[in-house]
Amino acid sequence: MAEPYTGRPMDLGNMRYNGCRSITLYCRCKHEATVNVDAYPDHLAVPDMRLRFRCSKCGQRPYASRPNSTELGQKLNPSG
């Protein structure tokens, strides 16, 4: 079994380098939102971005933020 990753989390600069310019935020009320993060500096960690937003439905902070997988998939599979 592979060892769990214990390194630093992905930052916005690395995410952009990999072709992704937005994150998806997940709230406990089951609401999801995709947000463009071009205005934020490269050194910010993707998981910490959740602390900068509030859910537009319930007002709580999202419990997770991840790179927008739709954009990442386009870079990894440009044909489809």
C-alpha positions as CSV (number, residue, x, y, z in Angstrom):
1,M,0.0,0.0,0.0
2,A,1.3,3.5,-0.9
3,E,2.3,5.9,1.9
4,P,0.0,8.9,2.3
5,Y,1.2,12.2,0.9
6,T,2.7,14.4,3.6
7,G,4.1,17.2,1.5
8,R,2.9,20.7,1.1
9,P,-0.5,21.3,-0.4
10,M,-0.9,22.4,-4.0
11,D,-0.7,26.2,-4.4
12,L,-2.5,28.4,-6.9
13,G,0.7,28.9,-8.9
14,N,1.1,25.1,-9.4
15,M,-2.6,24.7,-10.2
16,R,-2.4,27.4,-12.9
17,Y,0.8,25.8,-14.3
18,N,-1.3,22.7,-14.7
19,G,-4.0,24.5,-16.7
20,C,-6.5,25.2,-14.0
21,R,-7.7,28.7,-13.2
22,S,-10.6,28.0,-10.9
23,I,-11.5,26.1,-7.8
24,T,-14.6,24.2,-6.7
25,L,-15.9,24.9,-3.2
26,Y,-18.0,22.4,-1.3
27,C,-20.4,23.3,1.5
28,R,-22.0,21.1,4.1
29,C,-25.4,22.2,2.9
30,K,-24.6,20.3,-0.3
31,H,-24.0,23.5,-2.4
32,E,-21.0,23.5,-4.7
33,A,-19.6,26.6,-6.5
34,T,-16.8,27.0,-9.0
35,V,-14.9,30.3,-8.6
36,N,-12.2,31.8,-10.8
37,V,-9.1,32.6,-8.7
38,D,-7.0,34.6,-11.2
39,A,-7.1,37.6,-8.8
40,Y,-5.3,35.7,-6.0
41,P,-1.5,35.4,-5.7
42,D,0.3,32.2,-6.7
43,H,1.6,31.3,-3.2
44,L,-1.8,30.7,-1.6
45,A,-2.6,27.0,-0.9
46,V,-5.7,25.6,-2.7
47,P,-7.1,24.0,0.5
48,D,-6.8,27.3,2.4
49,M,-8.9,29.1,-0.2
50,R,-12.1,27.9,1.4
51,L,-11.4,30.3,4.3
52,R,-11.8,33.2,2.0
53,F,-15.4,32.4,0.9
54,R,-18.8,31.9,2.3
55,C,-21.6,29.7,0.9
56,S,-24.2,31.8,-1.1
57,K,-27.0,29.6,0.2
58,C,-26.4,29.1,3.9
59,G,-23.6,31.6,4.7
60,Q,-21.3,29.0,6.2
61,R,-17.6,28.6,5.2
62,P,-17.1,25.7,2.7
63,Y,-15.6,22.6,4.2
64,A,-13.3,22.0,1.2
65,S,-11.8,23.7,-1.9
66,R,-10.2,21.8,-4.7
67,P,-9.0,22.6,-8.2
68,N,-11.8,22.5,-10.8
69,S,-11.5,19.0,-12.1
70,T,-13.2,19.9,-15.4
71,E,-10.3,22.3,-16.3
72,L,-7.7,19.8,-15.1
73,G,-9.2,17.1,-17.3
74,Q,-9.0,19.4,-20.4
75,K,-5.3,19.8,-19.9
76,L,-4.7,16.1,-19.3
77,N,-6.9,14.9,-22.1
78,P,-6.9,17.7,-24.8
79,S,-8.8,15.5,-27.3
80,G,-11.9,15.1,-25.4
